Amino acid sequence: MPGPGAYFFGEEERKELLDVMETGYLSRYGKEDDPMFKHKVVTFEKEFAKYIGTRNAVAVNGGTGALITSLAALGIGPGDEVIVPGYTFIASISSIIYAKAIPILAEIDESLNIDPKDIRKKITKRTKAIMPVHMLGNPCDMDSIMEIAEEFGLYVV
């Protein structure tokens, strides 16, 4: 039985995937002078950045890489604090530690997501970001989280 989202892939997607596979270059790195190297990743990044209205976009191979890249892009590093739910996936906390920042664990609410009331209690002068995690298909209270972030000048990762 196909997994969720399988119906999003049609002939156009299959053709593009096969095109990349047949080049032998499965990442952004390759020989520029090789006609088989088609810069699909670079093209995707440029088109996606334009689509979302930003100057840059970086394709990564998974969620952990996305978190690490996001923290680095925001300049979060040694001594900075990032508020993260205590109930989370290991990538959330490990990406903060990889950035040499300090994970600050916040309580969760009845939705099993980070509790905005506890976020407020955890903010210090060293807090730079909030990293909400939508657990088990339950969305976080992003309106409240964004309000807090705006009030205190924090990033939301």
N, C-alpha and C positions, 0 to 999 in steps of 0.2 A: 504494500500500500504506500503510495507517495506521501511524503511528509508535508507539513504545512507550507504553503507558498509555492508548491511545485507547479501549480497551474499558472504562475506568473511567467514561466519559461516557455516560449514558443520557438518557431523556426528561426527567427532573427537572432535570438539569444544563443541557440544551438550553433548557428553559423559563426557567430562572433567567438564563441568558446573554442570551436574546432579550429578556427583561424589562428588563435593564439597558441593552441596546443601544437599545431603543425609547424609553427616557427621554431619550437624548441626553447623559446625564451619565456619563462613563466613568471618573470618579475620585471622590475624597471631597469635592470642591469643587462647590458648586452653590448655587442660590437656595433657601434654607430654606422660603420661602413658595410655591415652585413645587410643585404636587402631583405632578409627574413625578419630582422629586428624592426618591429613596427611601432614602438613607443605607445602601446595601448594604455599602459598605466598613466603615463604623462598626459596623454590626450584626455583620459578620463578625469584626472585631477583638474585640468584646466576647465573642462566643460562643467564639472561639478561645482567648482569655485564660482564660475559665472552664474550657474543656476541658483546657487544659494546667496549670491550677492556679496561675496567676499573676495579678497585679493588672492588668497592661497587656499589650497586643500591638499592634504597628504593622505594617500591610500596606505593602509596598514593591513596586516594579515589577521587581525583579531582584536578583541576588546581590550586585552592587556596592553597591546601595543598602542591602541588608541588612547588609553588613559595616560600611559607614559609620555606619549607625544604631546598630549594636551597640557599636561603639567609643565613639561619643558617649554612649550610655546608660550605659556603664561608666566614663565620665569619663576616658578615655584621651586624652592630649593631649601638648603640647610637652614634650620631654625623656623621655617614657615610652618604654620599649622593648617591642616585640611580636616574639616569636620566630615565624618563618614559614619554611616549607621553601624552599630555593633553587630547587627545581623546583616551579613553581606557575603559576597563571593570573595575569595582570597585575592583576586586581581585588584580590587579596590584598595585594600591596605598595602599590598606588595608594591603597587605602582607609586604610592605615596612614599614608602620607604626607599624605593629605587631612586626617587628624586631627592633623597636625603632630607625630606620634610617629616613632619610629625603627624601621624594620624590621631585625631581626637575622636573618640567613640561617643556617638550620641545614642540615646535611647530610641526605641521604635514605638510606634503607636499601634492601635488595634488593626491597622491595615498591613502590619508587619514591615512598614517602611519607616524611614527616619522621621522623628517627631519634630515638627517645626518649633514647638515650644521648647524642646530641649536644645535645639540648635542655638536659640537665643542665649541660653544659659552657658553654652560652651564657647562663645565668642570671646576672644581676648585681643590684645593689640597685635599679636603675632598671627592671628587668623587671616588667611589669604583666600580660602576657597571652601565651598561646600560641595561634597560629592554625593548627591542622592543616588540611590540604587532602587530601581523598581523591582520589587521582589514578587516572584510567583505570579506574574501577570497583573499585579496590582500597581497602578500608577501612584507615584508620590504626590503629595499636595504641592504641586509645582507653583501654583499661584502664591501660596504663603512663602515658599522657599525663595522665589524670585523677589518678593517684597523685602524679605530679610536681607538678601544679597544686595539689593539696591540701597537699602537703608544704611548698610555698613560698608558699602563699596567692596563687596566680595565677588569673586568669580564663582560660577556654577559649572562644574565639570560633569 
